Amino acid sequence: MRLPRDVSGRELAKRLEIYGYVVTRQKGSHMRLTTTQGGEHHVTIPCHDSLRLGTLRSILSVVANHFGNTPDEVADRLFSRS
């Protein structure tokens, strides 16, 4: 799947609620999200207006690794139009 180029940190945090992530704290320009699905897991996301493609890809890889999926499966679930 082709990743969107205009995803903000806040939008990604909102979409990650599908996987049970909630913002547990924010310090400066970074948010820490935590999920308890599949064991406790934390991920840090910058609160930028538009995330760089490499940053987005890295975050999706970390989430995918925790849930035993591929980054493409996570991206499909988060960004599919259906």
KAUR-V624584 format. One line per field, one symbol per residue. ss: DSSP state (~ for helix, > for strand, _ for the rest). psi: psi as a letter, one per 30 degrees, with the letter a starting at -180 (. if undefined). A space follows every 50 residues. Layout:
ss->???
psi->???
This chain:
ss->________~~~~~~~~~~~__>>>>>>__>>>>>>_____>>>>>>____ __~~~~~~~~~~~~~~~___~~~~~~~~~___
psi->kkkkfhkleeeeeeeffeggkkkflkjbgkkkkklgkglkkkkkkkhlej kleeeeeeeeeeeeeegglleeeeeeeegkf.
